[in-house]
């Protein structure tokens, strides 16, 4: 399979579905929808919804059947970026080559745009049509898992520790904790959700969840490395922010070369978790390699 074509086709499907979530409105709340759409359609890779669809396909399910949950994951990811960029957090002016939400709409509206995206995500998941074969109990389980992954047990908890660790000497296990929770938790639940909704058995879901943990960690290490070696024009933002803000990263704690070696080991382990799957899991195999080869 050609990964570039696969990602492009899936991204188009996701974008079409996302465009239907926030229709054009003219009532007094129109400004908040405009603010949400500003960040939602700023050019993201749609990796999390694509992983959700790929997870469903890997266990023999249909990718389109899980689209509402896949889109919800992108809404959650976008909310997290808006909040991360706020002056009270990372204070970033550019995201994906465009002004960040608060630079366009102000801090208050940006904060509320993030809140709106997060709550709309759960609305989208709850409205998934289970008449197409998705088990309602599986959907309920997925909603609980997503809430766990993005709350204090996962993404929010990781962000808190990340903020509290800035400028401090920390040990390697704490770096792993931050990466696994702040970034890895949402990537992991993206794949696990697809596998569960796609009808995967316990062993398949367990294997794909472990795959998700591995690539989630590798993805954040890649971000750490790109902040040092990436191309600012290609990435759509300035580089060196992690060093400037004294953020806790793999290169800071164990060095750049060791970070690259660990990243390679993690991807090899991720590929090993897929050994029992047939060619339906080939997109996941290629995505694992793509994560460490990407330039943005």
Secondary structure, DSSP 8 states (H G I E B T S, - for coil): --HHHHHHHHHHHHHHHHHTTS----STTHHHHHHHHHHHTS----HHHHHHHHHHHHTT--GGGGHHHHHHHHHHHHHHHHHHHSTTTT--SEETTEE-HHHHH-HHHHHHHHHHHHHHHHHHHHT--GGGS--HHHHHHHHHHHHHHHSTTTHHHHHHHHHHHTTS---HHHHHHHHIIIIIHHHHHHHHHHHHHTT--HHHHHHHHHHHHHHHHHHHHHHHHHHHHS-HHHHTS-S-HHHHTT---HHHHH-HHHHHHHHHHHHHHHHHTTTTS-GGGHHHHHHHHHHHH---
